[in-house]
């Protein structure tokens, strides 16, 4: 999945202009309960202003609060001028950047602002990948890493007419084992389904209904 699939488009983003006062930036952050906003010059990306960097700049300025809020601009506290996304990245790669930062901007080759990807949206994509938005039965099991094992699993799922909510695999090459987490809708054939998995060489590790 690419970053653009989790992107909030520019038309739906809260932004500030580089010449806007800190007072205006803080008001926008407070009104919408957000931690940061892109800073633009027209449509050109100039960085991101966050609560943290506003407070940091204030304490380092030595100015009175009102003076700082009215005389400093969004550009004065902007960071991440050279850290942004183009939209064609795989969204997993954004995790490291977003671990300690609330959002990243998506910018085109001309430097125009196209949208944002937030930490919340990225983690929400992972929640979706694990089927956390729907109730069902989560089955964790392992399989020896051999050709055709996933295909065999698909055959069993089809044989039992299971409705798959999510399917995630983890490669454990040091043990030549693949760990698989399958979430399916609850049905009355779960016992027969599990027995078939075990008979086909899959080792059940854990079963949880949510």
C-alpha positions in Angstrom: 0.0 0.0 0.0 1.3 3.4 -0.9 1.4 6.6 1.2 -1.2 8.3 -1.0 -3.8 5.7 0.1 -3.6 7.1 3.7 -3.1 10.8 2.6 -5.5 13.5 3.7 -5.8 15.7 0.6 -4.9 19.4 0.7 -8.5 20.5 0.4 -9.3 18.8 3.7 -6.2 19.9 5.6 -5.8 22.7 8.1 -2.8 24.9 7.1 -1.3 28.2 7.9 0.7 30.7 5.8 4.3 31.3 6.5 3.6 34.9 7.6 0.8 34.0 10.0 1.4 34.9 13.6 2.1 32.3 16.2 -1.2 33.5 17.8 -3.1 32.5 14.7 -1.3 29.1 14.6 -2.1 28.3 18.3 -5.7 29.3 17.8 -6.0 26.9 14.8 -4.3 24.1 16.8 -6.6 24.6 19.8 -9.8 24.9 17.8 -9.3 21.6 16.0 -7.4 19.7 18.7 -4.4 19.0 16.5 -0.7 18.9 17.2 0.7 20.4 14.1 -0.1 22.1 10.7 1.7 22.5 7.4 3.2 25.9 6.8 2.7 27.2 3.3 3.8 30.2 1.1 0.8 30.3 -1.2 0.7 26.6 -2.2 4.4 26.0 -1.7 5.5 23.8 1.2 7.6 25.6 3.8 7.6 23.2 6.7 5.4 22.1 9.7 4.6 24.1 12.8 3.9 22.0 15.9 2.9 22.7 19.5 6.2 21.4 20.7 8.3 23.6 18.5 6.2 26.6 19.3 6.7 26.1 23.0 10.4 25.4 22.5 10.9 28.6 20.5 9.0 30.6 23.1 11.2 29.5 26.0 14.3 30.1 23.9 13.2 33.5 22.8 13.2 35.2 26.2 10.2 37.2 25.1 6.9 37.8 27.0 4.2 35.4 25.9 2.0 38.0 24.1 5.0 39.6 22.4 6.1 36.2 21.2 2.7 35.2 19.9 2.2 38.4 17.9 5.8 39.1 16.6 6.9 35.6 15.7 5.5 33.9 12.6 4.7 30.3 11.6 7.8 30.2 9.5 10.0 31.1 12.5 9.0 27.8 14.3 8.6 25.6 11.2 10.6 22.4 11.0 10.8 19.5 8.5 11.4 21.8 5.6 13.4 19.0 3.9 11.5 16.1 5.3 8.4 15.3 3.4 6.8 12.6 1.2 6.0 12.3 -2.5 3.1 10.0 -2.2 4.6 7.0 -3.9 6.4 5.6 -0.9 5.2 2.4 0.8 3.4 3.7 3.9 5.3 1.3 6.2 8.4 3.4 5.6 6.7 6.4 7.3 6.6 4.7 10.7 10.1 5.7 11.8 9.5 9.4 10.9 6.0 9.4 12.5 7.1 7.7 15.7 8.0 11.0 17.3 6.2 13.4 15.0 2.5 13.8 14.4 2.4 14.3 10.7 4.3 14.5 7.4 3.4 16.5 4.3 3.1 15.2 0.8 4.7 17.5 -1.7 5.0 17.3 -5.5 8.1 17.9 -7.6 7.3 21.6 -8.0 7.2 21.9 -4.2 3.4 22.3 -4.0 1.6 21.0 -1.0 -0.7 18.1 -1.8 -1.8 16.8 1.6 -0.6 15.1 4.9 -0.1 11.7 6.3 -0.7 11.6 10.1 0.6 9.1 12.6 -3.1 8.2 13.4 -3.9 7.4 9.8 -0.8 5.2 9.4 -1.5 3.2 12.5 -5.2 3.0 11.5 -4.0 1.3 8.3 -2.2 -1.3 10.4 -5.3 -1.8 12.5 -7.2 -2.5 9.4 -4.6 -4.9 8.1 -5.0 -6.9 11.3 -8.8 -6.8 11.0 -9.1 -4.9 14.3 -12.2 -2.9 13.1 -14.4 -6.1 12.8 -15.3 -8.8 15.3 -14.3 -12.3 14.5 -12.0 -15.2 15.4 -8.2 -14.6 15.3 -6.2 -17.7 14.7 -2.4 -17.7 15.1 -0.5 -20.6 13.6 2.8 -21.6 12.1 3.8 -23.5 9.0 7.1 -24.9 7.7 8.4 -22.5 5.1 7.8 -24.5 1.9 6.6 -23.7 -1.5 2.8 -23.7 -1.9 1.9 -23.5 1.8 -0.1 -20.2 1.4 -1.9 -21.7 -1.6 -2.8 -24.8 0.5 -4.2 -22.5 3.2 -6.3 -20.7 0.6 -7.7 -24.0 -0.6 -8.7 -24.9 3.0 -10.3 -21.5 3.5 -12.3 -22.0 0.3 -13.2 -25.5 1.2 -14.8 -24.4 4.4 -16.3 -21.2 2.9 -14.7 -19.1 5.5 -15.1 -15.3 5.3 -11.6 -13.8 5.8 -11.4 -10.5 7.6 -7.6 -10.3 7.5 -4.5 -12.4 6.8 -1.0 -11.5 7.9 2.2 -13.5 7.6 5.5 -13.1 9.3 8.7 -14.6 8.0 10.9 -16.4 10.6 13.7 -17.5 8.3 16.0 -18.4 11.1 13.6 -21.2 12.0 12.4 -21.9 8.4 8.9 -21.3 9.8 6.3 -18.8 8.7 3.9 -17.4 11.4 0.4 -16.7 10.1 -2.4 -14.7 11.7 -5.8 -15.3 10.2 -9.0 -13.6 11.2 -12.3 -15.0 10.1 -15.9 -14.4 10.8 -17.4 -16.5 13.5 -19.2 -19.7 12.2 -20.3 -23.0 13.7 -17.6 -25.0 11.8 -14.6 -23.6 13.6 -13.6 -26.9 15.2 -13.6 -28.7 11.9 -11.7 -25.9 10.3 -9.0 -26.0 12.9 -8.7 -29.8 12.7 -8.2 -29.5 8.9 -5.5 -26.9 9.4 -3.6 -29.2 11.8 -4.1 -32.2 9.6 -2.6 -30.2 6.7 0.6 -29.4 8.7 -0.3 -26.1 10.3 0.5 -25.8 14.0 -2.1 -23.8 15.9 -0.6 -21.4 18.5 -3.5 -19.3 19.7 -7.2 -18.7 19.1 -9.0 -15.6 20.3 -12.5 -14.3 19.7 -13.1 -10.6 19.7 
